[in-house]
Amino acid sequence: MPKGPQTFKGRDLTRAIKATLAAGVSVMRAEIEPRTGKIIVVLADPKNQVEQTATAGGNPWDEVLKP
């Protein structure tokens, strides 16, 4: 049995992330709603980027060698 209509394509997600990066904004993560295919791009806060990396299992030396 078919799983249903395809709600999004990989290239749609790639375009959304590339457009965000071209605007000069960092992407923290991307989410896709399974039923609608709605793509949500969660932006990274530049002020808290170091804390987010550390809590996400980042390299402990990032904090020591911070410029």
N, C-alpha and C positions, 0 to 999 in steps of 0.2 A: 504494500500500500504506500502511496506517496505520503510524504510528511506534510504536505501543504505547500502553498506558494512561497517562493523565495522572497523574503522581506527586505534584504539588502544584499549588496555585493561587496566583495573585499575592496574593490577599487573606490567605492563610496567612502569607506572608512579611511583609505589612504589619502584621498583628496581632502577630507576634512582635517586630518592631522597635518598634511603638508600646508594647507591654507593657514592653519593656526600658527605653524612654525614660521611661515613667510611673513606673518604679521608681527613677528618678534616676540611671541608669547610661548612659554614652555608648557608642554602638556604633561600633566601628572598621570592621567589615565583616560581611557575611552571606554564608554559603556554602550551596549546595544540592547534595546528592549526587544525581547524575542518575538513577541506577537506583532508589533508594529514595524520593527526594523528601524526605529528612531535611534539616531546616533547622538550620544551625549559626550562632549569633550570636556573633561574637567581640567581646568587650567591650574598651573602651579603658581603659588604665591612666591615671588622672588625673595621676599623677606624671610619666609619660613622654609625655604628650599633645603637648607642645611639640616634643620630639625626633621623634616619629612624624610630625608635620606637616612638619617640616623635611626629613626623609628621603623623604617622599612627594611632594616637589616643592612644598612650601608656599611661602608668600610670605616672602622673606628679611627683610622688615621686621618680621615677627612677633617675631623674636628681639630686634631693636633696640628695639621699642616694648613689650616685655614689661612688664606692670605689676609 
